[in-house]
């Protein structure tokens, strides 16, 4: 089929070196599902792990491939795997790929290099945290014909490094299941063995110091001390990414030990990794995002779409998504006292909480539908191929 035909559906190879399922990887699966629902056949290249398993279960073509880290010999000679680049070139030729779309910095090195050799365009979704203050990382951006920062916060990172014409701001899209009609809060609590007569505060995400699980525990301790509102049950959903670090393991253990101390005992629950996040969110009264920093915060948008009040720190992505006191509540980062106060105000004024949550649901529905991201990305692909 002629690529100049407006109905032509480009063949896209997606890649990431992340094996786990964080917000960025979940949003990638959402995009692939949208493409698949519109008769595309996207191909995902990633290491074996939760991401590959989730994509495979959805019927998405997945190819398991490790991306060896780049090391420096003698301080300046890069050591990498030419064989990995060669394998990706073969995939591009085999599947007649039109565009390579990368989602991580290491996959940009390997897949961007392969795309350059195979003479196909390479684009990248920029989720942040690429350490662009380092010259080699900035040099890799030259492999991209387009860069798609997921928020204004991440777009600022590219300022002065990448020409403006290469940058398109495209926020992440959520899964359509977050707009489904869900069982009642009571039914969802019964499903997960959660109490029916106690307020539930939920945090969803991987354990990592930047995510602020410990801040939420200190806020809970303040609520118990002050007795300003009903004592909630804090529920953590999530674990450690497949690419776990000693820091993340130690942090999770520290949070778990803190939860067992006498002042919190019995008021914290750890559910680990879970699949049906919409139903879990439905079981909660409030969803918390107490991060030190977020480049986007997919879970914030997901909770809004379910119709839950989100209390988040004003730390990048959430401050772009939430209008304070209208579609959610924003508080300063690393401030358990402010978080405790916001939780108590929300629990003590259910009608106001419900009003904000209702506004949030309308906002998320109108602005973060997967179809919005799909159309933006598709227009980019067609523009690239036509030029």
C-alpha positions as CSV (number, residue, x, y, z in Angstrom):
1,X,0.0,0.0,0.0
2,X,1.3,3.5,-0.9
3,X,2.4,5.4,2.2
4,X,1.0,8.6,0.8
5,X,-2.5,7.1,0.9
6,X,-4.3,8.8,3.8
7,X,-5.7,5.5,4.9
8,X,-2.2,3.9,5.2
9,X,-1.5,2.5,8.6
10,X,2.2,2.7,9.4
11,X,4.0,-0.3,10.9
12,X,5.5,0.8,14.2
13,X,8.2,-0.9,16.3
14,X,8.0,0.2,20.0
15,X,10.8,-0.4,22.4
16,X,11.9,0.0,26.0
17,X,14.5,-1.6,28.2
18,X,12.1,-1.5,31.2
19,X,10.7,-4.9,32.1
20,X,8.4,-3.8,34.9
21,X,5.0,-2.0,34.9
22,X,5.4,1.6,36.1
23,X,3.2,4.5,34.9
24,X,5.2,4.9,31.7
25,X,5.0,1.3,30.8
26,X,1.3,1.1,31.6
27,X,0.7,4.1,29.4
28,X,2.6,2.4,26.6
29,X,0.3,-0.7,26.9
30,X,-2.7,1.7,26.7
31,X,-1.3,3.2,23.5
32,X,-0.6,-0.2,21.9
33,X,-4.1,-1.3,22.8
34,X,-5.6,1.8,21.2
35,X,-3.6,1.1,18.0
36,X,-4.6,-2.6,18.0
37,X,-8.3,-1.6,18.4
38,X,-7.9,0.5,15.2
39,X,-6.6,-2.5,13.2
40,X,-2.9,-1.7,13.6
41,X,-0.4,-4.4,14.5
42,X,2.1,-2.6,16.7
43,X,5.2,-4.6,17.7
44,X,6.8,-4.3,21.2
45,X,10.4,-5.1,21.8
46,X,11.3,-5.3,25.6
47,X,13.0,-7.5,28.1
48,X,11.1,-10.4,29.6
49,X,8.9,-9.4,32.6
50,X,5.6,-7.9,33.7
51,X,5.4,-5.5,30.7
52,X,5.9,-8.2,28.1
53,X,3.4,-10.5,29.9
54,X,0.7,-7.8,30.0
55,X,1.2,-6.9,26.4
56,X,1.1,-10.5,25.3
57,X,-2.1,-11.2,27.2
58,X,-3.7,-8.4,25.2
59,X,-2.7,-10.0,21.9
60,X,0.0,-7.5,21.1
61,X,3.0,-8.8,19.2
62,X,5.9,-8.9,21.6
63,X,9.5,-9.7,21.0
64,X,11.7,-10.5,24.1
65,X,15.1,-8.7,23.9
66,X,17.5,-7.6,26.5
67,X,19.2,-4.2,26.1
68,X,22.7,-4.6,27.6
69,X,23.9,-1.5,29.5
70,X,26.5,0.7,28.0
71,X,29.8,0.8,30.0
72,X,32.8,3.0,29.7
73,X,36.2,1.4,29.3
74,X,39.2,3.5,30.5
75,X,36.7,6.2,31.3
76,X,35.7,7.2,27.8
77,X,35.5,4.2,25.4
78,X,31.9,3.0,25.2
79,X,31.3,-0.7,25.4
80,X,27.9,-1.9,24.1
81,X,26.4,-4.8,22.2
82,X,26.6,-4.4,18.4
83,X,24.7,-7.7,18.1
84,X,21.7,-6.2,19.8
85,X,21.7,-3.4,17.2
86,X,22.0,-6.0,14.4
87,X,19.0,-8.0,15.8
88,X,16.9,-4.8,15.8
89,X,17.9,-4.0,12.2
90,X,16.7,-7.5,11.2
91,X,13.4,-6.9,13.0
92,X,12.9,-3.6,11.2
93,X,13.5,-5.4,7.8
94,X,11.5,-8.5,8.7
95,X,8.4,-6.5,9.7
96,X,8.9,-3.7,7.2
97,X,8.8,-1.2,10.0
98,X,8.0,2.4,9.0
99,X,8.8,4.2,12.3
100,X,10.7,3.2,15.5
101,X,9.2,4.6,18.6
102,X,11.3,4.4,21.8
103,X,10.3,4.9,25.4
104,X,13.6,4.9,27.3
105,X,17.1,6.2,26.9
106,X,18.9,2.9,26.6
107,X,16.4,1.7,24.0
108,X,17.0,5.0,22.2
109,X,20.7,4.1,21.9
110,X,20.1,0.6,20.5
111,X,16.9,1.1,18.5
112,X,17.7,4.6,17.4
113,X,21.1,3.4,16.1
114,X,19.3,0.5,14.3
115,X,16.7,2.9,12.8
116,X,19.5,5.2,11.5
117,X,21.3,2.3,9.8
118,X,18.0,0.9,8.4
119,X,17.0,4.5,7.2
120,X,13.7,4.7,9.0
121,X,12.5,7.6,11.3
122,X,12.9,7.3,15.1
123,X,10.7,9.1,17.6
124,X,10.7,9.0,21.4
125,X,8.3,9.5,24.2
126,X,10.1,11.5,26.9
127,X,9.0,10.6,30.4
128,X,11.9,12.5,32.1
129,X,14.8,11.3,34.1
130,X,17.2,10.9,31.2
131,X,20.0,12.8,32.9
132,X,20.3,15.3,30.0
133,X,23.0,17.3,31.9
134,X,25.3,14.6,30.6
135,X,26.7,15.2,27.1
136,X,26.5,11.6,25.8
137,X,22.8,11.4,26.8
138,X,22.1,14.8,25.0
139,X,23.9,13.5,21.9
140,X,21.5,10.5,21.7
141,X,18.6,12.9,21.2
142,X,20.0,13.6,17.7
143,X,18.8,10.1,16.7
144,X,15.2,11.3,17.0
145,X,13.1,13.0,14.4
146,X,10.5,13.9,17.0
147,X,10.4,14.0,20.8
148,X,7.1,13.7,22.7
149,X,7.4,15.1,26.3
150,X,4.5,13.9,28.4
151,X,4.0,17.2,30.3
152,X,5.2,20.8,30.4
153,X,7.5,19.7,33.2
154,X,9.3,17.3,31.0
155,X,9.3,19.7,28.0
156,X,11.3,22.2,30.0
157,X,14.1,19.6,30.2
158,X,14.4,19.7,26.4
159,X,14.5,23.5,26.2
160,X,17.7,24.7,24.5
161,X,18.8,21.1,23.8
162,X,16.4,20.1,21.1
163,X,15.1,22.4,18.3
164,X,11.5,23.4,18.9
165,X,10.2,21.9,15.7
166,X,11.1,18.5,16.9
167,X,9.1,18.7,20.1
168,X,5.4,17.9,20.4
169,X,3.8,17.8,23.9
170,X,1.6,14.7,24.0
171,X,0.2,13.8,27.5
172,X,-0.3,10.2,28.4
173,X,-3.7,8.5,27.9
174,X,-5.4,6.1,30.3
175,X,-7.1,2.7,29.6
176,X,-10.7,2.8,28.6
177,X,-11.5,0.4,31.5
178,X,-11.2,3.4,33.9
179,X,-14.3,4.8,32.3
180,X,-16.3,1.5,32.8
181,X,-19.2,1.3,35.2
182,X,-17.7,-0.3,38.3
183,X,-19.3,-2.3,41.1
184,X,-20.2,-0.4,44.3
185,X,-17.6,0.7,46.8
186,X,-18.9,-2.0,49.2
187,X,-18.6,-4.8,46.6
188,X,-15.1,-3.8,45.7
189,X,-14.1,-3.7,49.4
190,X,-15.5,-7.2,49.9
191,X,-13.6,-8.4,46.8
192,X,-10.2,-7.4,48.4
193,X,-11.1,-8.1,52.0
194,X,-11.1,-4.5,53.1
195,X,-13.2,-3.1,56.0
196,X,-16.6,-1.8,55.2
197,X,-16.9,0.7,58.1
198,X,-13.6,2.5,57.9
199,X,-12.3,5.3,55.6
200,X,-9.7,4.0,53.2
201,X,-6.8,6.1,51.9
202,X,-5.0,4.4,49.0
203,X,-1.6,4.9,47.4
204,X,-0.8,3.0,44.2
205,X,2.7,2.8,42.7
206,X,6.1,1.3,43.0
207,X,8.1,1.6,46.2
208,X,10.8,4.1,45.8
209,X,11.8,7.0,48.1
210,X,10.7,9.6,45.6
211,X,7.2,8.2,45.7
212,X,6.6,9.3,49.3
213,X,5.1,6.2,50.9
214,X,6.8,7.1,54.2
215,X,5.3,10.6,54.0
216,X,1.9,9.1,54.0
217,X,2.7,7.0,57.0
218,X,3.8,10.0,58.9
219,X,0.6,11.8,57.9
220,X,-1.3,8.8,59.3
221,X,0.6,9.0,62.6
222,X,-0.3,12.7,62.8
223,X,-4.0,12.0,62.2
224,X,-4.0,9.4,65.0
225,X,-2.2,11.8,67.3
226,X,-4.4,14.8,66.6
227,X,-7.7,12.9,66.5
228,X,-9.1,15.5,64.1
229,X,-11.0,13.0,62.0
230,X,-11.8,9.3,61.8
231,X,-8.7,7.1,61.6
232,X,-8.4,5.8,58.1
233,X,-6.9,2.5,56.9
234,X,-3.9,3.2,54.6
235,X,-3.7,0.8,51.7
236,X,-0.6,0.4,49.6
237,X,-0.9,-1.2,46.2
238,X,2.4,-1.9,44.3
239,X,5.8,-3.4,44.8
240,X,9.2,-3.0,43.3
241,X,9.9,-2.9,39.5
242,X,11.6,-5.9,37.9
243,X,14.7,-3.7,37.6
244,X,14.8,-3.4,41.4
245,X,17.7,-1.7,43.2
246,X,19.0,-2.2,46.6
247,X,17.7,1.2,47.5
248,X,14.2,0.3,46.5
249,X,14.2,-3.0,48.4
250,X,15.6,-1.3,51.5
251,X,13.0,1.5,51.3
252,X,10.1,-0.9,51.0
253,X,11.4,-2.8,54.1
254,X,11.7,0.5,56.0
255,X,8.1,1.4,55.1
256,X,6.8,-2.0,56.2
257,X,8.7,-1.8,59.5
258,X,7.4,1.7,60.2
259,X,3.8,0.4,59.6
260,X,4.3,-2.2,62.3
261,X,5.2,0.2,65.1
262,X,2.7,0.6,67.9
263,X,1.3,4.0,66.9
264,X,0.3,2.7,63.4
265,X,-0.2,-1.0,64.0
266,X,-3.4,-2.3,62.4
267,X,-4.0,0.8,60.3
268,X,-1.9,-0.1,57.3
269,X,-2.4,-2.8,54.7
270,X,0.0,-3.9,51.9
271,X,-1.7,-5.5,48.9
272,X,1.3,-5.9,46.6
273,X,1.0,-5.8,42.8
274,X,-2.6,-6.0,41.6
275,X,-4.1,-6.1,38.1
276,X,-7.6,-4.6,38.4
277,X,-6.7,-1.1,39.5
278,X,-10.1,0.5,38.7
279,X,-11.8,-1.7,41.2
280,X,-9.2,-1.1,43.8
281,X,-9.6,2.6,43.4
282,X,-13.3,2.2,43.7
283,X,-12.8,0.7,47.1
284,X,-11.0,3.8,48.3
285,X,-12.3,7.1,49.7
286,X,-9.2,9.1,48.7
287,X,-6.2,8.3,46.4
288,X,-3.0,9.9,47.5
289,X,0.0,10.8,45.3
290,X,2.6,12.1,47.9
291,X,5.6,12.1,45.6
292,X,8.6,14.3,45.9
293,X,8.5,14.7,42.1
294,X,6.4,13.4,39.2
295,X,7.0,14.0,35.5
296,X,3.3,13.2,34.8
297,X,1.6,10.9,37.3
298,X,-0.7,8.5,35.4
299,X,-2.2,7.1,38.6
300,X,-3.5,10.6,39.4
301,X,-5.4,10.8,36.1
302,X,-6.7,7.2,36.5
303,X,-8.1,7.9,40.0
304,X,-9.8,11.1,38.7
305,X,-11.3,9.0,35.9
306,X,-12.8,6.6,38.4
307,X,-14.3,9.5,40.3
308,X,-12.1,9.6,43.3
309,X,-10.7,12.6,45.2
310,X,-6.9,12.8,44.6
311,X,-4.7,14.6,47.1
312,X,-1.3,15.1,45.4
313,X,1.9,17.0,45.9
314,X,2.4,20.1,43.8
315,X,5.5,18.6,42.2
316,X,5.5,18.8,38.4
317,X,2.9,16.6,36.6
318,X,0.2,16.7,39.3
319,X,0.3,20.5,39.4
320,X,-0.4,20.5,35.7
321,X,-3.2,18.0,35.9
322,X,-5.1,19.1,39.1
323,X,-6.8,22.5,39.6
324,X,-6.5,22.9,43.4
325,X,-9.8,22.6,45.2
326,X,-11.7,22.2,41.9
327,X,-10.5,18.8,40.5
328,X,-8.3,17.7,43.4
329,X,-6.2,19.0,46.3
330,X,-2.6,20.0,46.0
331,X,-0.2,20.2,49.0
332,X,3.5,20.9,49.3
333,X,5.9,17.9,48.9
334,X,7.5,16.3,51.9
335,X,4.9,17.8,54.3
336,X,3.1,15.1,56.3
337,X,1.4,17.7,58.5
338,X,-0.2,19.3,55.4
339,X,-1.1,15.9,54.0
340,X,-2.8,14.9,57.3
341,X,-4.8,18.2,57.4
342,X,-5.9,17.7,53.8
343,X,-7.0,14.1,54.5
344,X,-9.0,15.2,57.6
345,X,-10.7,18.1,55.8
346,X,-11.7,15.7,53.0
347,X,-13.0,13.0,55.3
348,X,-14.9,15.5,57.4
349,X,-16.7,17.1,54.4
350,X,-18.0,14.2,52.2
351,X,-20.3,16.4,50.1
352,X,-17.4,18.7,49.1
353,X,-15.2,15.7,48.5
354,X,-17.8,14.2,46.2
355,X,-18.2,17.5,44.3
356,X,-14.4,17.7,43.6
357,X,-14.3,14.0,42.6
358,X,-17.2,14.5,40.2
359,X,-15.4,17.5,38.6
360,X,-12.2,15.4,38.4
361,X,-14.0,12.6,36.5
362,X,-15.4,15.0,33.9
363,X,-11.9,16.6,33.5
364,X,-10.1,13.3,33.1
365,X,-12.8,12.0,30.6
366,X,-12.4,15.0,28.4
367,X,-8.7,15.4,28.5
368,X,-7.0,12.0,28.9
369,X,-9.0,9.6,26.9
370,X,-6.8,7.0,25.1
371,X,-8.3,8.1,21.8
372,X,-6.9,11.7,22.3
373,X,-3.3,10.3,22.6
374,X,-3.9,7.8,19.8
375,X,-5.0,10.6,17.4
376,X,-2.1,12.8,18.3
377,X,0.5,10.1,17.8
378,X,-1.1,8.9,14.6
379,X,-1.0,12.5,13.2
380,X,2.6,12.6,14.0
381,X,3.4,9.3,12.3
382,X,1.6,10.4,9.1
383,X,3.3,13.8,9.1
384,X,6.7,12.1,9.4
385,X,6.0,9.6,6.6
386,X,4.5,12.3,4.3
387,X,7.6,14.4,4.7
